[in-house]
Amino acid sequence: MAEITEASLRETITERLKAVHVEVTDMSGGCGQAFTTLIVSHQFRGLNSLKRHRLVNAALKDEIAVIHAWTAKCQTPEEWEKDTGAAPPVDGTVGGQVEGTSA
């Protein structure tokens, strides 16, 4: 397995969990051994915290196996919107605007 970085982990989470928003922070100073994440996905709807974490851990089994410390905050788009006051991203939009338009 290639070295795990913030970018590679963000891409893997987005792909495997169909995440609409992912934040990854390498807490190990860049050596790729401790990560904290915020994952926003429609797949978390109807799941309690334990089931959300099990879903994430199953999706990232190989990556987590080589990481020393792992923390994930899992939210639905609605929960994330409530916490941040930001509208959840919609496919084809940037900052709530359709790409290529201005308003």
Number of C-alpha atoms within 10 A of each C-alpha: 6 6 11 19 17 17 13 13 22 20 14 15 24 17 12 11 18 14 22 18 18 17 16 20 19 20 15 13 10 13 11 19 18 18 23 17 19 18 25 27 23 14 16 21 13 10 13 10 13 10 12 21 17 12 17 20 16 11 16 16 12 11 16 18 11 14 13 11 15 16 13 16 15 23 23 22 23 16 14 19 15 12 10 9 10 13 13 20 16 12 10 10 12 12 11 13 13 13 11 8 8 6 4
